[in-house]
Amino acid sequence: NFTGTDVMTGNSFTLNSTLGKYTIIDFWGIGCRDCEYVASQLLVLLADPKYAGKLTAVGAAIPYQDFPTDRGIKTEATRLKMNYPQLNDSSGKILSKLTHINGSFFYPLEVLVDPYGAIVYSGNGVSTGSEITAYLQSHIK
């Protein structure tokens, strides 16, 4: 579990609040083209009626070219139409909870948590959107 403030709304976010749904944790960096590509794939998934009420996402902006500011995250997430909560993880607190998954990684990093809170997928790079899609297609009827 982790908590943070959604920079889009100012509301508190807790990962435990997503129990009962599959949750994509989208680690991304401002200015990262691969992150933009994966975000567009996630938006398609989140808009799919097949997953309505069964899938949610949270973004966690991490240092890429610079340390992200709340204002920068909000601007970039708005530009990319990332309509899910966005957390500022410039300190690495959220990512450090997941370092046992991938010792080293590159952007974007996607983590899929099942409805019971177990991590069922983690991956890096542009293929993660299609890999999460394949996982969900085989597990959500």
Solvent accessible surface area in square Angstrom, and as a share of the most:
residue,aa,sasa,rsa
1,N,94,0.48
2,F,12,0.05
3,T,85,0.49
4,G,23,0.22
5,T,80,0.46
6,D,11,0.06
7,V,22,0.13
8,M,50,0.22
9,T,86,0.50
10,G,52,0.50
11,N,93,0.48
12,S,95,0.62
13,F,20,0.08
14,T,39,0.23
15,L,22,0.11
16,N,73,0.38
17,S,85,0.55
18,T,16,0.09
19,L,96,0.48
20,G,54,0.52
21,K,77,0.33
22,Y,26,0.10
23,T,0,0.00
24,I,0,0.00
25,I,1,0.00
26,D,0,0.00
27,F,0,0.00
28,W,2,0.01
29,G,2,0.02
30,I,54,0.27
31,G,32,0.30
32,C,5,0.03
33,R,178,0.65
34,D,61,0.32
35,C,2,0.01
36,E,32,0.14
37,Y,115,0.44
38,V,0,0.00
39,A,1,0.01
40,S,55,0.36
41,Q,40,0.18
42,L,0,0.00
43,L,34,0.17
44,V,110,0.63
45,L,8,0.04
46,L,45,0.22
47,A,81,0.63
48,D,50,0.26
49,P,116,0.73
50,K,86,0.37
51,Y,4,0.02
52,A,71,0.55
53,G,58,0.56
54,K,83,0.35
55,L,16,0.08
56,T,31,0.18
57,A,2,0.02
58,V,0,0.00
59,G,0,0.00
60,A,1,0.00
61,A,0,0.00
62,I,3,0.02
63,P,38,0.24
64,Y,86,0.33
65,Q,135,0.60
66,D,114,0.59
67,F,142,0.59
68,P,10,0.07
69,T,83,0.48
70,D,76,0.39
71,R,201,0.73
72,G,23,0.23
73,I,0,0.00
74,K,94,0.40
75,T,87,0.51
76,E,18,0.08
77,A,0,0.00
78,T,85,0.49
79,R,132,0.48
80,L,30,0.15
81,K,152,0.64
82,M,4,0.02
83,N,124,0.63
84,Y,13,0.05
85,P,38,0.24
86,Q,0,0.00
87,L,2,0.01
88,N,48,0.25
89,D,2,0.01
90,S,34,0.22
91,S,83,0.53
92,G,22,0.22
93,K,145,0.62
94,I,10,0.05
95,L,28,0.14
96,S,66,0.42
97,K,111,0.47
98,L,18,0.09
99,T,73,0.42
100,H,144,0.64
101,I,43,0.22
102,N,34,0.17
103,G,83,0.80
104,S,98,0.63
105,F,69,0.29
106,F,128,0.53
107,Y,52,0.20
108,P,0,0.00
109,L,6,0.03
110,E,0,0.00
111,V,0,0.00
112,L,0,0.00
113,V,9,0.05
114,D,23,0.12
115,P,31,0.20
116,Y,191,0.73
117,G,40,0.38
118,A,51,0.39
119,I,67,0.34
120,V,52,0.30
121,Y,38,0.14
122,S,34,0.22
123,G,11,0.10
124,N,31,0.16
125,G,6,0.05
126,V,70,0.40
127,S,51,0.33
128,T,0,0.00
129,G,1,0.01
130,S,62,0.40
131,E,75,0.34
132,I,0,0.00
133,T,37,0.22
134,A,58,0.45
135,Y,47,0.18
136,L,0,0.00
137,Q,100,0.45
138,S,66,0.43
139,H,96,0.43
140,I,10,0.05
141,K,182,0.77
